[in-house]
Amino acid sequence: MPDWAQTAYDDYAKRFPPELKVEIKTVKTEPRGSKTIETLHAAERERIVQAIPRSARTVVLDERGTALTTVALAGRLRHWQLEGDDVALVIGGPDGLEPAFRQAAQERIRLSDLTLPHAFARVLLIEQLYRAWSVNAGHPYHRE
C-alpha cells in the first residue's frame, strides 16, 4: 500500500470511538504467473475466508453492488451495530472477487460506478465509514 494511502487510512481509523473498533486485515495477492483467473480467485478466496471471523457478516465491495448514499450507509452501520456482529467489508484484488464468494456474501455494496485502485477504495471506504458514524453520532463532520 502506498504511504499516502496508509497515512490517510490511519488518520480516519484513529477518529473512531473505542466502541466502534476498525481493523484492517490484508491478504496477499496470488502471484499471476500462468495461472487461470479461476485459480487466482480460488487462492484469494481461501485467504480471505481465513481472515474473516466465522460469525462476521460479510459485505463485499463490488461495482455491481447496491449504491448507497452516505445517509443510507449510516443506516447500514447503525443496523450492523444493533445486530452486534462483526462486519467484514471485503475489497477484492486486482481481478476482483470470485463470483461465488461475491454471491455468498450477506451484502454487496459499491463505493462508485468507477473502477477504483485498491488504495483509493481503502481510503474512500474508511472515510465513508467515518462519515456514516458522524451522521449517526450527530457529529458536524457530515453536512448536507
N, CA, C and O atoms as a DFTB+ gen file, in Angstrom:
576 C
 N C O
     1  1       0.845      -1.171       0.000
     2  2       0.000       0.000       0.000
     3  2       0.896       1.241       0.000
     4  3       1.831       1.321       0.796
     5  1       0.626       2.199      -0.871
     6  2       1.445       3.418      -0.886
     7  2       1.362       4.147       0.461
     8  3       0.358       4.060       1.167
     9  1       2.427       4.860       0.798
    10  2       2.474       5.580       2.076
    11  2       1.300       6.543       2.234
    12  3       0.723       6.639       3.317
    13  1       0.941       7.258       1.166
    14  2      -0.149       8.229       1.267
    15  2      -1.456       7.552       1.656
    16  3      -2.233       8.097       2.439
    17  1      -1.699       6.355       1.106
    18  2      -2.941       5.640       1.401
    19  2      -2.952       5.148       2.845
    20  3      -3.975       5.226       3.524
    21  1      -1.821       4.644       3.308
    22  2      -1.743       4.176       4.692
    23  2      -1.901       5.342       5.661
    24  3      -2.569       5.214       6.687
    25  1      -1.284       6.481       5.337
    26  2      -1.409       7.667       6.183
    27  2      -2.860       8.132       6.258
    28  3      -3.361       8.447       7.338
    29  1      -3.530       8.175       5.115
    30  2      -4.938       8.588       5.088
    31  2      -5.806       7.597       5.858
    32  3      -6.667       8.001       6.639
    33  1      -5.582       6.306       5.639
    34  2      -6.353       5.283       6.356
    35  2      -6.156       5.445       7.865
    36  3      -7.128       5.466       8.620
    37  1      -4.908       5.559       8.299
    38  2      -4.605       5.688       9.726
    39  2      -5.258       6.926      10.323
    40  3      -5.746       6.887      11.452
    41  1      -5.270       8.026       9.571
    42  2      -5.868       9.258      10.058
    43  2      -7.357       9.063      10.364
    44  3      -7.834       9.493      11.414
    45  1      -8.084       8.424       9.460
    46  2      -9.510       8.198       9.708
    47  2      -9.740       7.121      10.760
    48  3     -10.625       7.270      11.602
    49  1      -8.977       6.058      10.734
    50  2      -9.177       4.947      11.673
    51  2      -9.040       5.401      13.123
    52  3      -9.761       4.911      13.991
    53  1      -8.130       6.324      13.395
    54  2      -7.924       6.777      14.780
    55  2      -9.054       7.672      15.271
    56  3      -9.141       7.936      16.471
    57  1      -9.915       8.144      14.388
    58  2     -11.021       9.027      14.768
    59  2     -12.219       8.276      15.355
    60  3     -13.056       8.876      16.029
    61  1     -12.302       6.982      15.104
    62  2     -13.458       6.220      15.575
    63  2     -13.427       6.076      17.092
    64  3     -12.356       5.969      17.688
    65  1     -14.601       6.075      17.713
    66  2     -14.647       5.876      19.166
    67  2     -14.298       4.425      19.498
    68  3     -14.394       3.550      18.638
    69  1     -13.893       4.170      20.746
    70  2     -13.489       2.810      21.132
    71  2     -14.581       1.749      20.916
    72  3     -14.270       0.587      20.654
    73  1     -15.839       2.143      21.023
    74  2     -16.914       1.152      20.858
    75  2     -17.150       0.763      19.394
    76  3     -17.924      -0.151      19.111
    77  1     -16.494       1.446      18.481
    78  2     -16.597       1.101      17.061
    79  2     -15.189       0.812      16.551
    80  3     -14.554       1.650      15.911
    81  1     -14.729      -0.375      16.847
    82  2     -13.361      -0.770      16.502
    83  2     -13.258      -1.056      15.003
    84  3     -14.055      -1.806      14.438
    85  1     -12.269      -0.446      14.387
    86  2     -11.996      -0.656      12.969
    87  2     -10.634      -1.325      12.869
    88  3      -9.645      -0.849      13.425
    89  1     -10.606      -2.426      12.156
    90  2      -9.361      -3.186      12.000
    91  2      -9.222      -3.564      10.536
    92  3     -10.198      -3.933       9.884
    93  1      -8.022      -3.471      10.033
    94  2      -7.788      -3.857       8.641
    95  2      -6.965      -5.144       8.615
    96  3      -6.002      -5.300       9.366
    97  1      -7.360      -6.043       7.750
    98  2      -6.597      -7.265       7.511
    99  2      -6.314      -7.318       6.017
   100  3      -7.228      -7.237       5.196
   101  1      -5.074      -7.450       5.687
   102  2      -4.674      -7.503       4.289
   103  2      -4.265      -8.932       3.950
   104  3      -3.504      -9.564       4.683
   105  1      -4.774      -9.427       2.840
   106  2      -4.370     -10.762       2.390
   107  2      -3.484     -10.614       1.169
   108  3      -3.659      -9.710       0.351
   109  1      -2.544     -11.511       1.069
   110  2      -1.588     -11.480      -0.036
   111  2      -2.292     -11.821      -1.354
   112  3      -3.114     -12.735      -1.421
   113  1      -1.949     -11.068      -2.387
   114  2      -2.461     -11.351      -3.726
   115  2      -1.720     -12.552      -4.287
   116  3      -0.505     -12.670      -4.126
   117  1      -2.435     -13.427      -4.934
   118  2      -1.834     -14.616      -5.553
   119  2      -0.981     -14.185      -6.748
   120  3      -1.463     -13.459      -7.617
   121  1       0.280     -14.622      -6.802
   122  2       1.119     -14.285      -7.967
   123  2       0.490     -14.842      -9.250
   124  3       0.046     -15.990      -9.284
   125  1       0.459     -14.036     -10.281
   126  2      -0.219     -14.418     -11.522
   127  2       0.444     -15.589     -12.239
   128  3      -0.165     -16.645     -12.406
   129  1       1.679     -15.402     -12.659
   130  2       2.323     -16.452     -13.440
   131  2       1.450     -16.818     -14.625
   132  3       0.943     -15.946     -15.331
   133  1       1.280     -18.109     -14.837
   134  2       0.433     -18.580     -15.945
   135  2      -0.879     -19.159     -15.420
   136  3      -1.524     -19.955     -16.102
   137  1      -1.271     -18.767     -14.222
   138  2      -2.486     -19.292     -13.592
   139  2      -3.736     -18.710     -14.234
   140  3      -3.737     -17.581     -14.725
   141  1      -4.780     -19.491     -14.220
   142  2      -6.067     -19.019     -14.737
   143  2      -6.703     -18.081     -13.718
   144  3      -6.332     -18.075     -12.544
   145  1      -7.659     -17.297     -14.180
   146  2      -8.379     -16.388     -13.284
   147  2      -9.102     -17.180     -12.195
   148  3      -9.205     -16.725     -11.055
   149  1      -9.596     -18.354     -12.546
   150  2     -10.285     -19.194     -11.560
   151  2      -9.333     -19.636     -10.449
   152  3      -9.705     -19.654      -9.276
   153  1      -8.124     -19.987     -10.819
   154  2      -7.116     -20.397      -9.839
   155  2      -6.736     -19.223      -8.938
   156  3      -6.607     -19.376      -7.723
   157  1      -6.560     -18.059      -9.541
   158  2      -6.232     -16.857      -8.773
   159  2      -7.355     -16.522      -7.783
   160  3      -7.108     -16.248      -6.608
   161  1      -8.581     -16.551      -8.284
   162  2      -9.737     -16.268      -7.423
   163  2      -9.847     -17.267      -6.279
   164  3     -10.089     -16.875      -5.137
   165  1      -9.674     -18.534      -6.568
   166  2      -9.797     -19.566      -5.533
   167  2      -8.753     -19.380      -4.431
   168  3      -9.067     -19.520      -3.249
   169  1      -7.530     -19.071      -4.810
   170  2      -6.469     -18.869      -3.822
   171  2      -6.755     -17.635      -2.975
   172  3      -6.579     -17.655      -1.757
   173  1      -7.197     -16.562      -3.628
   174  2      -7.523     -15.346      -2.882
   175  2      -8.714     -15.581      -1.958
   176  3      -8.724     -15.115      -0.819
   177  1      -9.718     -16.305      -2.452
   178  2     -10.894     -16.585      -1.621
   179  2     -10.480     -17.310      -0.345
   180  3     -10.945     -16.964       0.741
   181  1      -9.620     -18.302      -0.463
   182  2      -9.182     -19.069       0.703
   183  2      -8.512     -18.149       1.728
   184  3      -8.759     -18.267       2.929
   185  1      -7.683     -17.255       1.260
   186  2      -7.004     -16.319       2.174
   187  2      -8.003     -15.380       2.842
   188  3      -7.891     -15.094       4.034
   189  1      -8.966     -14.909       2.084
   190  2      -9.980     -14.006       2.631
   191  2     -10.820     -14.724       3.678
   192  3     -11.044     -14.198       4.767
   193  1     -11.280     -15.915       3.351
   194  2     -12.111     -16.683       4.284
   195  2     -11.360     -16.935       5.593
   196  3     -11.949     -16.863       6.672
   197  1     -10.070     -17.226       5.500
   198  2      -9.265     -17.448       6.706
   199  2      -9.143     -16.181       7.551
   200  3      -9.007     -16.264       8.772
   201  1      -9.191     -15.017       6.918
   202  2      -9.016     -13.746       7.633
   203  2     -10.303     -13.234       8.282
   204  3     -10.248     -12.382       9.169
   205  1     -11.450     -13.740       7.854
   206  2     -12.736     -13.261       8.360
   207  2     -13.187     -14.125       9.536
   208  3     -13.215     -15.350       9.418
   209  1     -13.541     -13.509      10.670
   210  2     -14.085     -14.299      11.778
   211  2     -15.342     -15.058      11.324
   212  3     -16.142     -14.537      10.546
   213  1     -15.501     -16.266      11.806
   214  2     -16.612     -17.124      11.363
   215  2     -17.986     -16.489      11.544
   216  3     -18.868     -16.680      10.706
   217  1     -18.176     -15.748      12.608
   218  2     -19.500     -15.181      12.884
   219  2     -19.715     -13.815      12.222
   220  3     -20.773     -13.210      12.392
   221  1     -18.741     -13.332      11.483
   222  2     -18.844     -11.993      10.905
   223  2     -19.810     -11.957       9.726
   224  3     -19.922     -12.913       8.959
   225  1     -20.494     -10.843       9.608
   226  2     -21.318     -10.559       8.430
   227  2     -20.349     -10.154       7.333
   228  3     -19.520      -9.268       7.538
   229  1     -20.441     -10.786       6.177
   230  2     -19.551     -10.464       5.065
   231  2     -20.254      -9.515       4.111
   232  3     -21.327      -9.813       3.588
   233  1     -19.631      -8.372       3.897
   234  2     -20.127      -7.355       2.980
   235  2     -19.022      -7.115       1.963
   236  3     -17.935      -6.660       2.318
   237  1     -19.294      -7.419       0.708
   238  2     -18.271      -7.222      -0.314
   239  2     -18.507      -5.913      -1.046
   240  3     -19.643      -5.505      -1.289
   241  1     -17.413      -5.274      -1.385
   242  2     -17.486      -4.084      -2.211
   243  2     -17.382      -4.544      -3.653
   244  3     -16.423      -5.204      -4.054
   245  1     -18.389      -4.178      -4.410
   246  2     -18.488      -4.691      -5.773
   247  2     -19.132      -3.629      -6.647
   248  3     -20.098      -2.986      -6.235
   249  1     -18.612      -3.442      -7.836
   250  2     -19.164      -2.433      -8.739
   251  2     -20.610      -2.722      -9.131
   252  3     -21.313      -1.825      -9.596
   253  1     -21.060      -3.952      -8.950
   254  2     -22.444      -4.317      -9.240
   255  2     -23.306      -4.340      -7.985
   256  3     -24.472      -4.733      -8.035
   257  1     -22.738      -3.922      -6.867
   258  2     -23.467      -3.931      -5.602
   259  2     -24.455      -2.786      -5.501
   260  3     -24.591      -1.977      -6.419
   261  1     -25.136      -2.733      -4.381
   262  2     -26.124      -1.698      -4.120
   263  2     -25.439      -0.352      -3.907
   264  3     -24.491      -0.236      -3.131
   265  1     -25.934       0.652      -4.603
   266  2     -25.412       2.009      -4.416
   267  2     -26.047       2.578      -3.154
   268  3     -27.256       2.466      -2.955
   269  1     -25.230       3.188      -2.308
   270  2     -25.710       3.789      -1.071
   271  2     -25.310       5.253      -1.016
   272  3     -24.214       5.623      -1.437
   273  1     -26.200       6.075      -0.499
   274  2     -25.811       7.426      -0.143
   275  2     -25.088       7.349       1.200
   276  3     -25.082       6.306       1.854
   277  1     -24.489       8.447       1.597
   278  2     -23.829       8.470       2.903
   279  2     -24.838       8.215       4.015
   280  3     -24.548       7.481       4.960
   281  1     -26.015       8.813       3.909
   282  2     -27.046       8.614       4.940
   283  2     -27.514       7.159       4.951
   284  3     -27.765       6.600       6.019
   285  1     -27.631       6.548       3.785
   286  2     -28.016       5.131       3.737
   287  2     -26.921       4.253       4.334
   288  3     -27.222       3.275       5.019
   289  1     -25.653       4.587       4.084
   290  2     -24.558       3.842       4.701
   291  2     -24.601       4.014       6.216
   292  3     -24.336       3.066       6.955
   293  1     -24.927       5.200       6.675
   294  2     -25.075       5.424       8.122
   295  2     -26.152       4.507       8.681
   296  3     -25.997       3.960       9.773
   297  1     -27.235       4.337       7.944
   298  2     -28.295       3.414       8.364
   299  2     -27.803       1.975       8.417
   300  3     -28.133       1.238       9.346
   301  1     -27.021       1.573       7.432
   302  2     -26.458       0.215       7.430
   303  2     -25.528       0.039       8.631
   304  3     -25.577      -0.985       9.313
   305  1     -24.680       1.040       8.889
   306  2     -23.757       0.979      10.020
   307  2     -24.532       0.851      11.327
   308  3     -24.184       0.036      12.182
   309  1     -25.575       1.650      11.481
   310  2     -26.411       1.579      12.688
   311  2     -27.018       0.178      12.833
   312  3     -27.029      -0.391      13.925
   313  1     -27.518      -0.364      11.730
   314  2     -28.097      -1.717      11.738
   315  2     -27.049      -2.754      12.150
   316  3     -27.321      -3.618      12.984
   317  1     -25.860      -2.666      11.570
   318  2     -24.798      -3.620      11.909
   319  2     -24.442      -3.524      13.382
   320  3     -24.220      -4.544      14.034
   321  1     -24.386      -2.304      13.914
   322  2     -24.067      -2.125      15.322
   323  2     -25.157      -2.732      16.208
   324  3     -24.853      -3.371      17.216
   325  1     -26.406      -2.538      15.840
   326  2     -27.512      -3.096      16.631
   327  2     -27.524      -4.616      16.588
   328  3     -27.874      -5.272      17.569
   329  1     -27.139      -5.170      15.445
   330  2     -27.060      -6.628      15.321
   331  2     -25.969      -7.190      16.223
   332  3     -26.077      -8.320      16.699
   333  1     -24.921      -6.410      16.459
   334  2     -23.857      -6.809      17.370
   335  2     -22.807      -7.744      16.794
   336  3     -21.885      -8.144      17.505
   337  1     -22.927      -8.097      15.534
   338  2     -21.941      -8.981      14.916
   339  2     -20.786      -8.161      14.354
   340  3     -20.931      -6.976      14.053
   341  1     -19.640      -8.818      14.221
   342  2     -18.546      -8.197      13.492
   343  2     -18.955      -8.119      12.025
   344  3     -19.703      -8.964      11.533
   345  1     -18.466      -7.114      11.346
   346  2     -18.740      -6.954       9.918
   347  2     -17.407      -6.932       9.192
   348  3     -16.513      -6.157       9.534
   349  1     -17.280      -7.781       8.195
   350  2     -16.080      -7.818       7.361
   351  2     -16.431      -7.178       6.025
   352  3     -17.205      -7.731       5.244
   353  1     -15.857      -6.018       5.774
   354  2     -16.027      -5.336       4.497
   355  2     -14.858      -5.755       3.623
   356  3     -13.704      -5.493       3.961
   357  1     -15.146      -6.401       2.505
   358  2     -14.105      -7.036       1.693
   359  2     -13.920      -6.294       0.375
   360  3     -14.856      -6.120      -0.406
   361  1     -12.676      -5.863       0.155
   362  2     -12.290      -5.261      -1.122
   363  2     -11.481      -6.321      -1.860
   364  3     -10.523      -6.868      -1.312
   365  1     -11.858      -6.607      -3.079
   366  2     -11.167      -7.631      -3.852
   367  2      -9.817      -7.172      -4.370
   368  3      -9.456      -5.999      -4.275
   369  1      -9.090      -8.116      -4.914
   370  2      -7.789      -7.850      -5.507
   371  2      -7.925      -7.282      -6.905
   372  3      -9.014      -6.868      -7.302
   373  1      -6.830      -7.255      -7.660
   374  2      -6.842      -6.645      -8.988
   375  2      -7.790      -7.331      -9.972
   376  3      -8.237      -6.708     -10.935
   377  1      -8.097      -8.591      -9.741
   378  2      -9.022      -9.307     -10.622
   379  2     -10.417      -9.418     -10.031
   380  3     -11.244     -10.185     -10.524
   381  1     -10.680      -8.657      -8.981
   382  2     -11.990      -8.708      -8.345
   383  2     -12.119      -9.937      -7.464
   384  3     -11.144     -10.647      -7.219
   385  1     -13.318     -10.176      -6.998
   386  2     -13.589     -11.314      -6.124
   387  2     -14.192     -12.465      -6.914
   388  3     -14.841     -12.266      -7.942
   389  1     -13.967     -13.654      -6.417
   390  2     -14.551     -14.847      -7.024
   391  2     -16.070     -14.679      -7.061
   392  3     -16.665     -14.325      -6.044
   393  1     -16.711     -14.923      -8.205
   394  2     -18.157     -14.729      -8.313
   395  2     -18.967     -15.466      -7.233
   396  3     -19.921     -14.903      -6.696
   397  1     -18.610     -16.688      -6.915
   398  2     -19.356     -17.440      -5.890
   399  2     -19.192     -16.800      -4.510
   400  3     -20.142     -16.769      -3.727
   401  1     -18.013     -16.295      -4.212
   402  2     -17.780     -15.609      -2.935
   403  2     -18.613     -14.337      -2.875
   404  3     -19.234     -14.036      -1.855
   405  1     -18.619     -13.599      -3.971
   406  2     -19.425     -12.369      -4.052
   407  2     -20.888     -12.678      -3.784
   408  3     -21.544     -11.977      -3.013
   409  1     -21.399     -13.723      -4.418
   410  2     -22.808     -14.087      -4.266
   411  2     -23.125     -14.597      -2.865
   412  3     -24.238     -14.402      -2.376
   413  1     -22.175     -15.241      -2.221
   414  2     -22.405     -15.816      -0.887
   415  2     -22.402     -14.761       0.212
   416  3     -22.872     -15.022       1.320
   417  1     -21.878     -13.574      -0.080
   418  2     -21.820     -12.506       0.923
   419  2     -23.235     -12.096       1.324
   420  3     -24.163     -12.163       0.518
   421  1     -23.387     -11.675       2.572
   422  2     -24.696     -11.224       3.046
   423  2     -25.127      -9.919       2.368
   424  3     -26.318      -9.664       2.189
   425  1     -24.145      -9.105       1.996
   426  2     -24.459      -7.849       1.315
   427  2     -23.388      -7.542       0.291
   428  3     -22.234      -7.949       0.425
   429  1     -23.803      -6.804      -0.748
   430  2     -22.894      -6.323      -1.771
   431  2     -23.188      -4.835      -1.952
   432  3     -24.304      -4.449      -2.302
   433  1     -22.187      -4.019      -1.714
   434  2     -22.360      -2.582      -1.893
   435  2     -21.268      -2.064      -2.815
   436  3     -20.231      -2.702      -2.996
   437  1     -21.519      -0.897      -3.394
   438  2     -20.484      -0.303      -4.247
   439  2     -20.161       1.091      -3.745
   440  3     -21.026       1.814      -3.250
   441  1     -18.907       1.444      -3.884
   442  2     -18.452       2.767      -3.489
   443  2     -18.603       3.768      -4.619
   444  3     -18.735       4.969      -4.384
   445  1     -18.584       3.266      -5.851
   446  2     -18.582       4.151      -7.004
   447  2     -18.954       3.358      -8.244
   448  3     -18.797       2.138      -8.284
   449  1     -19.440       4.049      -9.237
   450  2     -19.648       3.411     -10.534
   451  2     -18.324       3.243     -11.262
   452  3     -18.237       2.504     -12.242
   453  1     -17.298       3.928     -10.784
   454  2     -15.975       3.849     -11.391
   455  2     -15.203       2.672     -10.806
   456  3     -15.458       2.263      -9.673
   457  1     -14.272       2.134     -11.562
   458  2     -13.352       1.134     -11.037
   459  2     -12.247       1.897     -10.333
   460  3     -11.605       2.769     -10.919
   461  1     -12.032       1.557      -9.056
   462  2     -11.057       2.288      -8.245
   463  2      -9.840       1.430      -7.955
   464  3      -9.973       0.227      -7.731
   465  1      -8.647       2.033      -7.956
   466  2      -7.473       1.291      -7.491
   467  2      -7.687       0.920      -6.024
   468  3      -8.397       1.609      -5.292
   469  1      -7.070      -0.167      -5.616
   470  2      -7.254      -0.686      -4.259
   471  2      -6.965       0.379      -3.200
   472  3      -7.722       0.507      -2.237
   473  1      -5.897       1.134      -3.360
   474  2      -5.536       2.154      -2.365
   475  2      -6.638       3.206      -2.244
   476  3      -6.979       3.609      -1.132
   477  1      -7.194       3.652      -3.356
   478  2      -8.287       4.628      -3.313
   479  2      -9.513       4.028      -2.637
   480  3     -10.153       4.673      -1.807
   481  1      -9.834       2.789      -2.999
   482  2     -11.009       2.140      -2.417
   483  2     -10.877       2.041      -0.903
   484  3     -11.841       2.293      -0.180
   485  1      -9.710       1.682      -0.423
   486  2      -9.483       1.555       1.020
   487  2      -9.681       2.896       1.722
   488  3     -10.351       2.970       2.752
   489  1      -9.096       3.955       1.163
   490  2      -9.221       5.278       1.770
   491  2     -10.663       5.777       1.683
   492  3     -11.193       6.318       2.653
   493  1     -11.289       5.599       0.541
   494  2     -12.678       6.027       0.383
   495  2     -13.591       5.286       1.355
   496  3     -14.479       5.895       1.952
   497  1     -13.388       3.988       1.520
   498  2     -14.210       3.207       2.430
   499  2     -14.073       3.685       3.870
   500  3     -15.082       3.895       4.543
   501  1     -12.854       3.860       4.353
   502  2     -12.672       4.274       5.746
   503  2     -13.231       5.682       5.962
   504  3     -13.803       5.965       7.014
   505  1     -13.068       6.562       4.976
   506  2     -13.622       7.911       5.112
   507  2     -15.141       7.860       5.159
   508  3     -15.760       8.555       5.965
   509  1     -15.742       7.050       4.309
   510  2     -17.203       6.958       4.292
   511  2     -17.751       6.284       5.557
   512  3     -18.834       6.635       6.027
   513  1     -17.020       5.334       6.097
   514  2     -17.442       4.741       7.373
   515  2     -17.372       5.778       8.494
   516  3     -18.262       5.842       9.342
   517  1     -16.318       6.585       8.494
   518  2     -16.220       7.640       9.498
   519  2     -17.348       8.652       9.307
   520  3     -17.957       9.099      10.278
   521  1     -17.619       9.006       8.070
   522  2     -18.695       9.952       7.778
   523  2     -20.040       9.368       8.225
   524  3     -20.864      10.077       8.803
   525  1     -20.260       8.077       7.957
   526  2     -21.503       7.420       8.391
   527  2     -21.610       7.442       9.917
   528  3     -22.677       7.718      10.465
   529  1     -20.504       7.152      10.594
   530  2     -20.513       7.224      12.056
   531  2     -20.866       8.633      12.514
   532  3     -21.650       8.807      13.447
   533  1     -20.283       9.649      11.851
   534  2     -20.536      11.034      12.255
   535  2     -22.002      11.416      12.069
   536  3     -22.549      12.177      12.866
   537  1     -22.641      10.893      11.021
   538  2     -24.074      11.131      10.822
   539  2     -24.843      10.554      12.007
   540  3     -25.691      11.226      12.593
   541  1     -24.542       9.312      12.351
   542  2     -25.254       8.650      13.446
   543  2     -25.010       9.310      14.798
   544  3     -25.890       9.322      15.659
   545  1     -23.815       9.858      14.979
   546  2     -23.453      10.469      16.260
   547  2     -23.866      11.940      16.343
   548  3     -23.702      12.570      17.388
   549  1     -24.396      12.486      15.258
   550  2     -24.742      13.901      15.251
   551  2     -23.515      14.804      15.230
   552  3     -23.590      15.982      15.582
   553  1     -22.405      14.248      14.821
   554  2     -21.139      14.986      14.748
   555  2     -21.188      15.893      13.511
   556  3     -21.751      15.493      12.492
   557  1     -20.620      17.087      13.573
   558  2     -20.730      18.022      12.439
   559  2     -19.852      17.709      11.231
   560  3     -19.846      18.492      10.281
   561  1     -19.120      16.614      11.222
   562  2     -18.253      16.290      10.077
   563  2     -19.043      16.232       8.778
   564  3     -18.605      16.768       7.761
   565  1     -20.203      15.587       8.804
   566  2     -21.014      15.467       7.597
   567  2     -22.007      16.623       7.524
   568  3     -22.710      16.916       8.492
   569  1     -22.054      17.268       6.379
   570  2     -23.006      18.361       6.179
   571  2     -23.830      18.071       4.947
   572  3     -23.306      17.656       3.913
   573  1     -25.119      18.292       5.068
   574  2     -25.989      18.139       3.896
   575  2     -26.596      19.458       3.532
   576  3     -27.361      19.542       2.570
